[in-house]
Amino acid sequence: MRDRENIYGFIIAYNGATADVAKSRPDWESLREQFTRIILEVPFDYKTQPAFGILYVEEKKERVAEILKIEFDDYFIPVAG
């Protein structure tokens, strides 16, 4: 039986347009809170790649439009030190 209430897909968590990767890092904890269920998380080296990871997710259909509006600049926080 097909699941008609949920959608399965992946999100490419790119480095935000204004994120200074020398002075900030991805806030994985806050990003994870945006999803109903993360099936698999594949982190990247955000300092050398244009993205900091891929998330494979299961999500409710009614939340898809909201998730597509995520601004990844909001998920970078200052590096301590």
mmJSON file of the N, C-alpha and C atoms, coordinates in Angstrom:
{"data_MODEL":{"atom_site":{
"group_PDB":["ATOM","ATOM","ATOM","ATOM","ATOM","ATOM","ATOM","ATOM","ATOM","ATOM","ATOM","ATOM","ATOM","ATOM","ATOM","ATOM","ATOM","ATOM","ATOM","ATOM","ATOM","ATOM","ATOM","ATOM","ATOM","ATOM","ATOM","ATOM","ATOM","ATOM","ATOM","ATOM","ATOM","ATOM","ATOM","ATOM","ATOM","ATOM","ATOM","ATOM","ATOM","ATOM","ATOM","ATOM","ATOM","ATOM","ATOM","ATOM","ATOM","ATOM","ATOM","ATOM","ATOM","ATOM","ATOM","ATOM","ATOM","ATOM","ATOM","ATOM","ATOM","ATOM","ATOM","ATOM","ATOM","ATOM","ATOM","ATOM","ATOM","ATOM","ATOM","ATOM","ATOM","ATOM","ATOM","ATOM","ATOM","ATOM","ATOM","ATOM","ATOM","ATOM","ATOM","ATOM","ATOM","ATOM","ATOM","ATOM","ATOM","ATOM","ATOM","ATOM","ATOM","ATOM","ATOM","ATOM","ATOM","ATOM","ATOM","ATOM","ATOM","ATOM","ATOM","ATOM","ATOM","ATOM","ATOM","ATOM","ATOM","ATOM","ATOM","ATOM","ATOM","ATOM","ATOM","ATOM","ATOM","ATOM","ATOM","ATOM","ATOM","ATOM","ATOM","ATOM","ATOM","ATOM","ATOM","ATOM","ATOM","ATOM","ATOM","ATOM","ATOM","ATOM","ATOM","ATOM","ATOM","ATOM","ATOM","ATOM","ATOM","ATOM","ATOM","ATOM","ATOM","ATOM","ATOM","ATOM","ATOM","ATOM","ATOM","ATOM","ATOM","ATOM","ATOM","ATOM","ATOM","ATOM","ATOM","ATOM","ATOM","ATOM","ATOM","ATOM","ATOM","ATOM","ATOM","ATOM","ATOM","ATOM","ATOM","ATOM","ATOM","ATOM","ATOM","ATOM","ATOM","ATOM","ATOM","ATOM","ATOM","ATOM","ATOM","ATOM","ATOM","ATOM","ATOM","ATOM","ATOM","ATOM","ATOM","ATOM","ATOM","ATOM","ATOM","ATOM","ATOM","ATOM","ATOM","ATOM","ATOM","ATOM","ATOM","ATOM","ATOM","ATOM","ATOM","ATOM","ATOM","ATOM","ATOM","ATOM","ATOM","ATOM","ATOM","ATOM","ATOM","ATOM","ATOM","ATOM","ATOM","ATOM","ATOM","ATOM","ATOM","ATOM","ATOM","ATOM","ATOM","ATOM","ATOM","ATOM","ATOM","ATOM","ATOM","ATOM","ATOM","ATOM","ATOM","ATOM","ATOM","ATOM","ATOM"],
"id":[1,2,3,4,5,6,7,8,9,10,11,12,13,14,15,16,17,18,19,20,21,22,23,24,25,26,27,28,29,30,31,32,33,34,35,36,37,38,39,40,41,42,43,44,45,46,47,48,49,50,51,52,53,54,55,56,57,58,59,60,61,62,63,64,65,66,67,68,69,70,71,72,73,74,75,76,77,78,79,80,81,82,83,84,85,86,87,88,89,90,91,92,93,94,95,96,97,98,99,100,101,102,103,104,105,106,107,108,109,110,111,112,113,114,115,116,117,118,119,120,121,122,123,124,125,126,127,128,129,130,131,132,133,134,135,136,137,138,139,140,141,142,143,144,145,146,147,148,149,150,151,152,153,154,155,156,157,158,159,160,161,162,163,164,165,166,167,168,169,170,171,172,173,174,175,176,177,178,179,180,181,182,183,184,185,186,187,188,189,190,191,192,193,194,195,196,197,198,199,200,201,202,203,204,205,206,207,208,209,210,211,212,213,214,215,216,217,218,219,220,221,222,223,224,225,226,227,228,229,230,231,232,233,234,235,236,237,238,239,240,241,242,243],
"type_symbol":["N","C","C","N","C","C","N","C","C","N","C","C","N","C","C","N","C","C","N","C","C","N","C","C","N","C","C","N","C","C","N","C","C","N","C","C","N","C","C","N","C","C","N","C","C","N","C","C","N","C","C","N","C","C","N","C","C","N","C","C","N","C","C","N","C","C","N","C","C","N","C","C","N","C","C","N","C","C","N","C","C","N","C","C","N","C","C","N","C","C","N","C","C","N","C","C","N","C","C","N","C","C","N","C","C","N","C","C","N","C","C","N","C","C","N","C","C","N","C","C","N","C","C","N","C","C","N","C","C","N","C","C","N","C","C","N","C","C","N","C","C","N","C","C","N","C","C","N","C","C","N","C","C","N","C","C","N","C","C","N","C","C","N","C","C","N","C","C","N","C","C","N","C","C","N","C","C","N","C","C","N","C","C","N","C","C","N","C","C","N","C","C","N","C","C","N","C","C","N","C","C","N","C","C","N","C","C","N","C","C","N","C","C","N","C","C","N","C","C","N","C","C","N","C","C","N","C","C","N","C","C","N","C","C","N","C","C","N","C","C","N","C","C"],
"label_atom_id":["N","CA","C","N","CA","C","N","CA","C","N","CA","C","N","CA","C","N","CA","C","N","CA","C","N","CA","C","N","CA","C","N","CA","C","N","CA","C","N","CA","C","N","CA","C","N","CA","C","N","CA","C","N","CA","C","N","CA","C","N","CA","C","N","CA","C","N","CA","C","N","CA","C","N","CA","C","N","CA","C","N","CA","C","N","CA","C","N","CA","C","N","CA","C","N","CA","C","N","CA","C","N","CA","C","N","CA","C","N","CA","C","N","CA","C","N","CA","C","N","CA","C","N","CA","C","N","CA","C","N","CA","C","N","CA","C","N","CA","C","N","CA","C","N","CA","C","N","CA","C","N","CA","C","N","CA","C","N","CA","C","N","CA","C","N","CA","C","N","CA","C","N","CA","C","N","CA","C","N","CA","C","N","CA","C","N","CA","C","N","CA","C","N","CA","C","N","CA","C","N","CA","C","N","CA","C","N","CA","C","N","CA","C","N","CA","C","N","CA","C","N","CA","C","N","CA","C","N","CA","C","N","CA","C","N","CA","C","N","CA","C","N","CA","C","N","CA","C","N","CA","C","N","CA","C","N","CA","C","N","CA","C","N","CA","C","N","CA","C","N","CA","C","N","CA","C","N","CA","C","N","CA","C"],
"label_alt_id":[null,null,null,null,null,null,null,null,null,null,null,null,null,null,null,null,null,null,null,null,null,null,null,null,null,null,null,null,null,null,null,null,null,null,null,null,null,null,null,null,null,null,null,null,null,null,null,null,null,null,null,null,null,null,null,null,null,null,null,null,null,null,null,null,null,null,null,null,null,null,null,null,null,null,null,null,null,null,null,null,null,null,null,null,null,null,null,null,null,null,null,null,null,null,null,null,null,null,null,null,null,null,null,null,null,null,null,null,null,null,null,null,null,null,null,null,null,null,null,null,null,null,null,null,null,null,null,null,null,null,null,null,null,null,null,null,null,null,null,null,null,null,null,null,null,null,null,null,null,null,null,null,null,null,null,null,null,null,null,null,null,null,null,null,null,null,null,null,null,null,null,null,null,null,null,null,null,null,null,null,null,null,null,null,null,null,null,null,null,null,null,null,null,null,null,null,null,null,null,null,null,null,null,null,null,null,null,null,null,null,null,null,null,null,null,null,null,null,null,null,null,null,null,null,null,null,null,null,null,null,null,null,null,null,null,null,null,null,null,null,null,null,null],
"label_comp_id":["MET","MET","MET","ARG","ARG","ARG","ASP","ASP","ASP","ARG","ARG","ARG","GLU","GLU","GLU","ASN","ASN","ASN","ILE","ILE","ILE","TYR","TYR","TYR","GLY","GLY","GLY","PHE","PHE","PHE","ILE","ILE","ILE","ILE","ILE","ILE","ALA","ALA","ALA","TYR","TYR","TYR","ASN","ASN","ASN","GLY","GLY","GLY","ALA","ALA","ALA","THR","THR","THR","ALA","ALA","ALA","ASP","ASP","ASP","VAL","VAL","VAL","ALA","ALA","ALA","LYS","LYS","LYS","SER","SER","SER","ARG","ARG","ARG","PRO","PRO","PRO","ASP","ASP","ASP","TRP","TRP","TRP","GLU","GLU","GLU","SER","SER","SER","LEU","LEU","LEU","ARG","ARG","ARG","GLU","GLU","GLU","GLN","GLN","GLN","PHE","PHE","PHE","THR","THR","THR","ARG","ARG","ARG","ILE","ILE","ILE","ILE","ILE","ILE","LEU","LEU","LEU","GLU","GLU","GLU","VAL","VAL","VAL","PRO","PRO","PRO","PHE","PHE","PHE","ASP","ASP","ASP","TYR","TYR","TYR","LYS","LYS","LYS","THR","THR","THR","GLN","GLN","GLN","PRO","PRO","PRO","ALA","ALA","ALA","PHE","PHE","PHE","GLY","GLY","GLY","ILE","ILE","ILE","LEU","LEU","LEU","TYR","TYR","TYR","VAL","VAL","VAL","GLU","GLU","GLU","GLU","GLU","GLU","LYS","LYS","LYS","LYS","LYS","LYS","GLU","GLU","GLU","ARG","ARG","ARG","VAL","VAL","VAL","ALA","ALA","ALA","GLU","GLU","GLU","ILE","ILE","ILE","LEU","LEU","LEU","LYS","LYS","LYS","ILE","ILE","ILE","GLU","GLU","GLU","PHE","PHE","PHE","ASP","ASP","ASP","ASP","ASP","ASP","TYR","TYR","TYR","PHE","PHE","PHE","ILE","ILE","ILE","PRO","PRO","PRO","VAL","VAL","VAL","ALA","ALA","ALA","GLY","GLY","GLY"],
"label_asym_id":["A","A","A","A","A","A","A","A","A","A","A","A","A","A","A","A","A","A","A","A","A","A","A","A","A","A","A","A","A","A","A","A","A","A","A","A","A","A","A","A","A","A","A","A","A","A","A","A","A","A","A","A","A","A","A","A","A","A","A","A","A","A","A","A","A","A","A","A","A","A","A","A","A","A","A","A","A","A","A","A","A","A","A","A","A","A","A","A","A","A","A","A","A","A","A","A","A","A","A","A","A","A","A","A","A","A","A","A","A","A","A","A","A","A","A","A","A","A","A","A","A","A","A","A","A","A","A","A","A","A","A","A","A","A","A","A","A","A","A","A","A","A","A","A","A","A","A","A","A","A","A","A","A","A","A","A","A","A","A","A","A","A","A","A","A","A","A","A","A","A","A","A","A","A","A","A","A","A","A","A","A","A","A","A","A","A","A","A","A","A","A","A","A","A","A","A","A","A","A","A","A","A","A","A","A","A","A","A","A","A","A","A","A","A","A","A","A","A","A","A","A","A","A","A","A","A","A","A","A","A","A","A","A","A","A","A","A","A","A","A","A","A","A"],
"label_entity_id":["1","1","1","1","1","1","1","1","1","1","1","1","1","1","1","1","1","1","1","1","1","1","1","1","1","1","1","1","1","1","1","1","1","1","1","1","1","1","1","1","1","1","1","1","1","1","1","1","1","1","1","1","1","1","1","1","1","1","1","1","1","1","1","1","1","1","1","1","1","1","1","1","1","1","1","1","1","1","1","1","1","1","1","1","1","1","1","1","1","1","1","1","1","1","1","1","1","1","1","1","1","1","1","1","1","1","1","1","1","1","1","1","1","1","1","1","1","1","1","1","1","1","1","1","1","1","1","1","1","1","1","1","1","1","1","1","1","1","1","1","1","1","1","1","1","1","1","1","1","1","1","1","1","1","1","1","1","1","1","1","1","1","1","1","1","1","1","1","1","1","1","1","1","1","1","1","1","1","1","1","1","1","1","1","1","1","1","1","1","1","1","1","1","1","1","1","1","1","1","1","1","1","1","1","1","1","1","1","1","1","1","1","1","1","1","1","1","1","1","1","1","1","1","1","1","1","1","1","1","1","1","1","1","1","1","1","1","1","1","1","1","1","1"],
"label_seq_id":[1,1,1,2,2,2,3,3,3,4,4,4,5,5,5,6,6,6,7,7,7,8,8,8,9,9,9,10,10,10,11,11,11,12,12,12,13,13,13,14,14,14,15,15,15,16,16,16,17,17,17,18,18,18,19,19,19,20,20,20,21,21,21,22,22,22,23,23,23,24,24,24,25,25,25,26,26,26,27,27,27,28,28,28,29,29,29,30,30,30,31,31,31,32,32,32,33,33,33,34,34,34,35,35,35,36,36,36,37,37,37,38,38,38,39,39,39,40,40,40,41,41,41,42,42,42,43,43,43,44,44,44,45,45,45,46,46,46,47,47,47,48,48,48,49,49,49,50,50,50,51,51,51,52,52,52,53,53,53,54,54,54,55,55,55,56,56,56,57,57,57,58,58,58,59,59,59,60,60,60,61,61,61,62,62,62,63,63,63,64,64,64,65,65,65,66,66,66,67,67,67,68,68,68,69,69,69,70,70,70,71,71,71,72,72,72,73,73,73,74,74,74,75,75,75,76,76,76,77,77,77,78,78,78,79,79,79,80,80,80,81,81,81],
"pdbx_PDB_ins_code":[null,null,null,null,null,null,null,null,null,null,null,null,null,null,null,null,null,null,null,null,null,null,null,null,null,null,null,null,null,null,null,null,null,null,null,null,null,null,null,null,null,null,null,null,null,null,null,null,null,null,null,null,null,null,null,null,null,null,null,null,null,null,null,null,null,null,null,null,null,null,null,null,null,null,null,null,null,null,null,null,null,null,null,null,null,null,null,null,null,null,null,null,null,null,null,null,null,null,null,null,null,null,null,null,null,null,null,null,null,null,null,null,null,null,null,null,null,null,null,null,null,null,null,null,null,null,null,null,null,null,null,null,null,null,null,null,null,null,null,null,null,null,null,null,null,null,null,null,null,null,null,null,null,null,null,null,null,null,null,null,null,null,null,null,null,null,null,null,null,null,null,null,null,null,null,null,null,null,null,null,null,null,null,null,null,null,null,null,null,null,null,null,null,null,null,null,null,null,null,null,null,null,null,null,null,null,null,null,null,null,null,null,null,null,null,null,null,null,null,null,null,null,null,null,null,null,null,null,null,null,null,null,null,null,null,null,null,null,null,null,null,null,null],
"Cartn_x":[0.846,0.0,0.886,0.531,1.294,0.903,1.88,1.654,1.212,-0.036,-0.575,-0.519,-0.096,-0.043,1.363,2.375,3.75,4.471,5.488,6.332,7.76,8.479,9.867,10.731,11.8,12.659,13.963,14.719,15.971,16.1,16.818,17.067,18.572,19.01,20.419,20.589,21.305,21.528,22.747,22.509,23.613,24.106,25.339,25.886,25.12,24.589,23.8,24.57,23.866,24.479,25.348,24.998,25.779,26.536,26.534,27.239,28.743,29.427,30.888,31.397,31.791,32.178,33.478,34.226,35.433,35.083,33.91,33.513,32.25,31.631,30.4,30.367,29.444,29.286,27.798,27.454,26.044,25.5,24.273,23.568,22.668,23.262,22.533,21.341,21.508,20.43,19.161,19.319,18.155,17.552,18.398,17.89,17.097,17.603,16.902,15.485,15.294,13.98,12.917,13.324,12.387,11.672,12.129,11.614,10.884,9.874,9.106,9.953,10.637,11.476,12.648,13.85,15.05,15.418,15.48,15.818,17.326,18.017,19.468,20.025,21.134,21.805,23.237,23.629,24.972,25.655,26.485,27.17,28.335,28.592,29.719,30.658,31.861,32.789,32.368,31.641,31.07,32.126,33.354,34.412,34.984,34.825,35.367,34.287,33.056,31.944,30.913,30.105,29.077,27.838,27.82,26.7,27.271,26.464,26.958,26.337,25.453,24.942,23.686,23.27,22.004,21.213,19.936,19.024,17.969,17.846,16.778,15.651,14.475,13.4,12.082,11.276,9.864,9.098,8.197,7.52,6.048,5.251,3.819,3.632,2.706,2.483,2.2,1.443,1.06,2.226,3.36,4.522,5.536,5.364,6.363,6.609,5.573,5.753,6.54,6.282,7.003,8.489,8.77,10.151,10.923,10.256,10.925,11.341,10.797,11.142,12.298,12.886,13.987,15.118,15.594,16.745,17.923,18.876,19.967,20.915,20.908,21.664,21.238,19.975,19.437,19.981,20.644,21.136,22.66,23.263,24.683,24.832,25.723,25.948,27.442,27.804,29.222,30.029,31.253,32.169,32.708,32.665,33.197,34.719,35.253,36.713,37.184],
"Cartn_y":[-1.192,0.0,1.249,2.179,3.419,4.384,5.102,6.135,7.4,7.775,8.926,10.224,10.14,11.337,11.923,11.132,11.586,11.569,12.39,12.475,12.152,11.481,11.142,11.905,12.489,13.252,13.595,14.459,14.887,16.397,16.923,18.354,18.56,19.398,19.765,21.005,20.843,21.944,22.726,23.758,24.521,25.589,25.994,27.097,28.354,29.044,30.229,31.26,32.054,33.056,34.041,34.322,35.284,34.636,33.318,32.627,32.723,33.206,33.28,32.003,31.028,29.718,29.772,30.847,31.005,31.408,32.019,32.528,31.889,31.013,30.379,28.922,28.18,26.769,26.444,25.336,24.942,24.598,24.975,24.647,23.445,22.271,21.046,20.819,21.105,20.851,21.618,22.896,23.712,23.261,22.895,22.432,21.144,20.224,18.941,19.136,20.148,20.415,20.78,21.12,21.547,20.378,19.163,18.013,17.038,16.396,15.406,14.172,13.685,12.493,12.548,12.442,12.363,10.891,10.409,9.01,8.819,9.746,9.67,11.079,11.293,12.588,12.357,13.099,12.966,14.322,14.54,15.825,15.943,17.18,17.503,18.438,18.578,19.567,20.93,21.679,22.948,23.989,23.801,24.776,24.579,23.382,23.111,22.797,22.622,22.282,23.417,23.553,24.606,24.262,23.073,22.644,21.982,21.942,21.297,19.935,19.506,18.15,17.909,16.652,16.226,15.508,15.813,15.141,14.403,13.12,12.331,12.313,12.74,12.97,12.319,12.104,11.744,12.926,13.486,14.7,14.664,15.318,15.438,16.346,15.971,16.728,18.196,18.478,19.87,20.735,20.14,20.906,21.172,20.576,20.681,22.128,22.901,24.299,25.087,24.844,25.516,25.13,23.872,23.394,23.951,24.097,24.634,26.094,26.752,28.15,28.308,27.196,27.285,28.126,29.063,29.888,29.395,28.781,28.137,29.112,30.383,31.392,31.395,31.106,31.105,29.964,29.017,27.838,27.816,28.999,29.139,29.965,29.5,30.187,30.48,31.494,31.836,30.675,30.542,29.55,30.089,29.26,29.669,29.745,30.705,30.758,32.087],
"Cartn_z":[0.0,0.0,0.0,-0.823,-0.922,0.192,0.662,1.674,0.946,1.089,0.359,1.162,2.4,3.23,3.337,3.024,3.168,1.83,1.763,0.58,1.031,0.178,0.443,-0.553,-0.052,-0.942,-0.265,-0.913,-0.316,-0.403,0.548,0.655,0.566,-0.342,-0.399,0.464,1.557,2.492,2.021,1.241,0.654,1.624,1.411,2.197,1.799,2.759,2.474,1.662,0.924,0.045,0.808,2.048,2.826,3.973,4.062,5.147,4.939,5.937,5.907,6.571,5.763,6.305,7.101,6.996,7.812,9.242,9.412,10.723,11.282,10.506,10.982,10.54,11.149,10.828,10.748,10.094,10.026,11.414,11.644,12.891,12.605,12.614,12.283,13.213,14.492,15.446,15.072,14.761,14.388,13.064,12.121,10.83,10.986,11.773,11.979,12.514,13.317,13.92,12.881,11.669,10.637,9.949,10.196,9.464,10.37,9.804,10.533,10.806,9.769,9.934,8.958,9.496,8.676,8.572,7.349,7.105,7.086,6.442,6.335,6.221,6.881,6.862,6.358,5.329,4.768,4.847,5.871,5.987,5.009,4.568,3.696,4.452,3.939,4.465,3.904,4.685,4.224,3.878,4.355,4.051,2.649,2.095,0.763,-0.267,0.168,-0.722,-0.71,-1.754,-1.768,-0.943,-0.37,0.472,1.716,2.784,3.994,4.231,3.336,3.447,2.653,2.694,2.094,3.172,3.226,4.144,3.325,3.566,2.957,3.984,3.571,4.531,4.126,5.143,4.972,5.554,4.768,5.204,4.832,5.619,5.328,4.113,3.244,2.006,2.268,3.313,3.57,4.045,4.375,4.831,3.725,2.56,1.498,1.077,0.864,0.441,1.48,2.741,3.826,3.817,3.624,3.617,2.426,1.309,0.126,0.299,1.293,1.567,2.551,2.995,3.952,3.364,4.162,3.784,4.62,3.972,4.696,5.373,4.992,5.737,7.206,7.451,8.809,9.654,9.044,9.753,9.854,9.854,10.134,11.393,12.269,13.535,13.682,14.465,14.627,15.217,14.747,15.296,16.608,17.639,18.937,18.882,19.557,19.623,19.425],
"occupancy":[1.0,1.0,1.0,1.0,1.0,1.0,1.0,1.0,1.0,1.0,1.0,1.0,1.0,1.0,1.0,1.0,1.0,1.0,1.0,1.0,1.0,1.0,1.0,1.0,1.0,1.0,1.0,1.0,1.0,1.0,1.0,1.0,1.0,1.0,1.0,1.0,1.0,1.0,1.0,1.0,1.0,1.0,1.0,1.0,1.0,1.0,1.0,1.0,1.0,1.0,1.0,1.0,1.0,1.0,1.0,1.0,1.0,1.0,1.0,1.0,1.0,1.0,1.0,1.0,1.0,1.0,1.0,1.0,1.0,1.0,1.0,1.0,1.0,1.0,1.0,1.0,1.0,1.0,1.0,1.0,1.0,1.0,1.0,1.0,1.0,1.0,1.0,1.0,1.0,1.0,1.0,1.0,1.0,1.0,1.0,1.0,1.0,1.0,1.0,1.0,1.0,1.0,1.0,1.0,1.0,1.0,1.0,1.0,1.0,1.0,1.0,1.0,1.0,1.0,1.0,1.0,1.0,1.0,1.0,1.0,1.0,1.0,1.0,1.0,1.0,1.0,1.0,1.0,1.0,1.0,1.0,1.0,1.0,1.0,1.0,1.0,1.0,1.0,1.0,1.0,1.0,1.0,1.0,1.0,1.0,1.0,1.0,1.0,1.0,1.0,1.0,1.0,1.0,1.0,1.0,1.0,1.0,1.0,1.0,1.0,1.0,1.0,1.0,1.0,1.0,1.0,1.0,1.0,1.0,1.0,1.0,1.0,1.0,1.0,1.0,1.0,1.0,1.0,1.0,1.0,1.0,1.0,1.0,1.0,1.0,1.0,1.0,1.0,1.0,1.0,1.0,1.0,1.0,1.0,1.0,1.0,1.0,1.0,1.0,1.0,1.0,1.0,1.0,1.0,1.0,1.0,1.0,1.0,1.0,1.0,1.0,1.0,1.0,1.0,1.0,1.0,1.0,1.0,1.0,1.0,1.0,1.0,1.0,1.0,1.0,1.0,1.0,1.0,1.0,1.0,1.0,1.0,1.0,1.0,1.0,1.0,1.0,1.0,1.0,1.0,1.0,1.0,1.0],
"B_iso_or_equiv":[0.0,0.0,0.0,0.0,0.0,0.0,0.0,0.0,0.0,0.0,0.0,0.0,0.0,0.0,0.0,0.0,0.0,0.0,0.0,0.0,0.0,0.0,0.0,0.0,0.0,0.0,0.0,0.0,0.0,0.0,0.0,0.0,0.0,0.0,0.0,0.0,0.0,0.0,0.0,0.0,0.0,0.0,0.0,0.0,0.0,0.0,0.0,0.0,0.0,0.0,0.0,0.0,0.0,0.0,0.0,0.0,0.0,0.0,0.0,0.0,0.0,0.0,0.0,0.0,0.0,0.0,0.0,0.0,0.0,0.0,0.0,0.0,0.0,0.0,0.0,0.0,0.0,0.0,0.0,0.0,0.0,0.0,0.0,0.0,0.0,0.0,0.0,0.0,0.0,0.0,0.0,0.0,0.0,0.0,0.0,0.0,0.0,0.0,0.0,0.0,0.0,0.0,0.0,0.0,0.0,0.0,0.0,0.0,0.0,0.0,0.0,0.0,0.0,0.0,0.0,0.0,0.0,0.0,0.0,0.0,0.0,0.0,0.0,0.0,0.0,0.0,0.0,0.0,0.0,0.0,0.0,0.0,0.0,0.0,0.0,0.0,0.0,0.0,0.0,0.0,0.0,0.0,0.0,0.0,0.0,0.0,0.0,0.0,0.0,0.0,0.0,0.0,0.0,0.0,0.0,0.0,0.0,0.0,0.0,0.0,0.0,0.0,0.0,0.0,0.0,0.0,0.0,0.0,0.0,0.0,0.0,0.0,0.0,0.0,0.0,0.0,0.0,0.0,0.0,0.0,0.0,0.0,0.0,0.0,0.0,0.0,0.0,0.0,0.0,0.0,0.0,0.0,0.0,0.0,0.0,0.0,0.0,0.0,0.0,0.0,0.0,0.0,0.0,0.0,0.0,0.0,0.0,0.0,0.0,0.0,0.0,0.0,0.0,0.0,0.0,0.0,0.0,0.0,0.0,0.0,0.0,0.0,0.0,0.0,0.0,0.0,0.0,0.0,0.0,0.0,0.0,0.0,0.0,0.0,0.0,0.0,0.0,0.0,0.0,0.0,0.0,0.0,0.0],
"pdbx_formal_charge":[null,null,null,null,null,null,null,null,null,null,null,null,null,null,null,null,null,null,null,null,null,null,null,null,null,null,null,null,null,null,null,null,null,null,null,null,null,null,null,null,null,null,null,null,null,null,null,null,null,null,null,null,null,null,null,null,null,null,null,null,null,null,null,null,null,null,null,null,null,null,null,null,null,null,null,null,null,null,null,null,null,null,null,null,null,null,null,null,null,null,null,null,null,null,null,null,null,null,null,null,null,null,null,null,null,null,null,null,null,null,null,null,null,null,null,null,null,null,null,null,null,null,null,null,null,null,null,null,null,null,null,null,null,null,null,null,null,null,null,null,null,null,null,null,null,null,null,null,null,null,null,null,null,null,null,null,null,null,null,null,null,null,null,null,null,null,null,null,null,null,null,null,null,null,null,null,null,null,null,null,null,null,null,null,null,null,null,null,null,null,null,null,null,null,null,null,null,null,null,null,null,null,null,null,null,null,null,null,null,null,null,null,null,null,null,null,null,null,null,null,null,null,null,null,null,null,null,null,null,null,null,null,null,null,null,null,null,null,null,null,null,null,null],
"auth_seq_id":[1,1,1,2,2,2,3,3,3,4,4,4,5,5,5,6,6,6,7,7,7,8,8,8,9,9,9,10,10,10,11,11,11,12,12,12,13,13,13,14,14,14,15,15,15,16,16,16,17,17,17,18,18,18,19,19,19,20,20,20,21,21,21,22,22,22,23,23,23,24,24,24,25,25,25,26,26,26,27,27,27,28,28,28,29,29,29,30,30,30,31,31,31,32,32,32,33,33,33,34,34,34,35,35,35,36,36,36,37,37,37,38,38,38,39,39,39,40,40,40,41,41,41,42,42,42,43,43,43,44,44,44,45,45,45,46,46,46,47,47,47,48,48,48,49,49,49,50,50,50,51,51,51,52,52,52,53,53,53,54,54,54,55,55,55,56,56,56,57,57,57,58,58,58,59,59,59,60,60,60,61,61,61,62,62,62,63,63,63,64,64,64,65,65,65,66,66,66,67,67,67,68,68,68,69,69,69,70,70,70,71,71,71,72,72,72,73,73,73,74,74,74,75,75,75,76,76,76,77,77,77,78,78,78,79,79,79,80,80,80,81,81,81],
"auth_comp_id":["MET","MET","MET","ARG","ARG","ARG","ASP","ASP","ASP","ARG","ARG","ARG","GLU","GLU","GLU","ASN","ASN","ASN","ILE","ILE","ILE","TYR","TYR","TYR","GLY","GLY","GLY","PHE","PHE","PHE","ILE","ILE","ILE","ILE","ILE","ILE","ALA","ALA","ALA","TYR","TYR","TYR","ASN","ASN","ASN","GLY","GLY","GLY","ALA","ALA","ALA","THR","THR","THR","ALA","ALA","ALA","ASP","ASP","ASP","VAL","VAL","VAL","ALA","ALA","ALA","LYS","LYS","LYS","SER","SER","SER","ARG","ARG","ARG","PRO","PRO","PRO","ASP","ASP","ASP","TRP","TRP","TRP","GLU","GLU","GLU","SER","SER","SER","LEU","LEU","LEU","ARG","ARG","ARG","GLU","GLU","GLU","GLN","GLN","GLN","PHE","PHE","PHE","THR","THR","THR","ARG","ARG","ARG","ILE","ILE","ILE","ILE","ILE","ILE","LEU","LEU","LEU","GLU","GLU","GLU","VAL","VAL","VAL","PRO","PRO","PRO","PHE","PHE","PHE","ASP","ASP","ASP","TYR","TYR","TYR","LYS","LYS","LYS","THR","THR","THR","GLN","GLN","GLN","PRO","PRO","PRO","ALA","ALA","ALA","PHE","PHE","PHE","GLY","GLY","GLY","ILE","ILE","ILE","LEU","LEU","LEU","TYR","TYR","TYR","VAL","VAL","VAL","GLU","GLU","GLU","GLU","GLU","GLU","LYS","LYS","LYS","LYS","LYS","LYS","GLU","GLU","GLU","ARG","ARG","ARG","VAL","VAL","VAL","ALA","ALA","ALA","GLU","GLU","GLU","ILE","ILE","ILE","LEU","LEU","LEU","LYS","LYS","LYS","ILE","ILE","ILE","GLU","GLU","GLU","PHE","PHE","PHE","ASP","ASP","ASP","ASP","ASP","ASP","TYR","TYR","TYR","PHE","PHE","PHE","ILE","ILE","ILE","PRO","PRO","PRO","VAL","VAL","VAL","ALA","ALA","ALA","GLY","GLY","GLY"],
"auth_asym_id":["A","A","A","A","A","A","A","A","A","A","A","A","A","A","A","A","A","A","A","A","A","A","A","A","A","A","A","A","A","A","A","A","A","A","A","A","A","A","A","A","A","A","A","A","A","A","A","A","A","A","A","A","A","A","A","A","A","A","A","A","A","A","A","A","A","A","A","A","A","A","A","A","A","A","A","A","A","A","A","A","A","A","A","A","A","A","A","A","A","A","A","A","A","A","A","A","A","A","A","A","A","A","A","A","A","A","A","A","A","A","A","A","A","A","A","A","A","A","A","A","A","A","A","A","A","A","A","A","A","A","A","A","A","A","A","A","A","A","A","A","A","A","A","A","A","A","A","A","A","A","A","A","A","A","A","A","A","A","A","A","A","A","A","A","A","A","A","A","A","A","A","A","A","A","A","A","A","A","A","A","A","A","A","A","A","A","A","A","A","A","A","A","A","A","A","A","A","A","A","A","A","A","A","A","A","A","A","A","A","A","A","A","A","A","A","A","A","A","A","A","A","A","A","A","A","A","A","A","A","A","A","A","A","A","A","A","A","A","A","A","A","A","A"],
"auth_atom_id":["N","CA","C","N","CA","C","N","CA","C","N","CA","C","N","CA","C","N","CA","C","N","CA","C","N","CA","C","N","CA","C","N","CA","C","N","CA","C","N","CA","C","N","CA","C","N","CA","C","N","CA","C","N","CA","C","N","CA","C","N","CA","C","N","CA","C","N","CA","C","N","CA","C","N","CA","C","N","CA","C","N","CA","C","N","CA","C","N","CA","C","N","CA","C","N","CA","C","N","CA","C","N","CA","C","N","CA","C","N","CA","C","N","CA","C","N","CA","C","N","CA","C","N","CA","C","N","CA","C","N","CA","C","N","CA","C","N","CA","C","N","CA","C","N","CA","C","N","CA","C","N","CA","C","N","CA","C","N","CA","C","N","CA","C","N","CA","C","N","CA","C","N","CA","C","N","CA","C","N","CA","C","N","CA","C","N","CA","C","N","CA","C","N","CA","C","N","CA","C","N","CA","C","N","CA","C","N","CA","C","N","CA","C","N","CA","C","N","CA","C","N","CA","C","N","CA","C","N","CA","C","N","CA","C","N","CA","C","N","CA","C","N","CA","C","N","CA","C","N","CA","C","N","CA","C","N","CA","C","N","CA","C","N","CA","C","N","CA","C","N","CA","C","N","CA","C","N","CA","C","N","CA","C"],
"pdbx_PDB_model_num":[1,1,1,1,1,1,1,1,1,1,1,1,1,1,1,1,1,1,1,1,1,1,1,1,1,1,1,1,1,1,1,1,1,1,1,1,1,1,1,1,1,1,1,1,1,1,1,1,1,1,1,1,1,1,1,1,1,1,1,1,1,1,1,1,1,1,1,1,1,1,1,1,1,1,1,1,1,1,1,1,1,1,1,1,1,1,1,1,1,1,1,1,1,1,1,1,1,1,1,1,1,1,1,1,1,1,1,1,1,1,1,1,1,1,1,1,1,1,1,1,1,1,1,1,1,1,1,1,1,1,1,1,1,1,1,1,1,1,1,1,1,1,1,1,1,1,1,1,1,1,1,1,1,1,1,1,1,1,1,1,1,1,1,1,1,1,1,1,1,1,1,1,1,1,1,1,1,1,1,1,1,1,1,1,1,1,1,1,1,1,1,1,1,1,1,1,1,1,1,1,1,1,1,1,1,1,1,1,1,1,1,1,1,1,1,1,1,1,1,1,1,1,1,1,1,1,1,1,1,1,1,1,1,1,1,1,1,1,1,1,1,1,1]
}}}
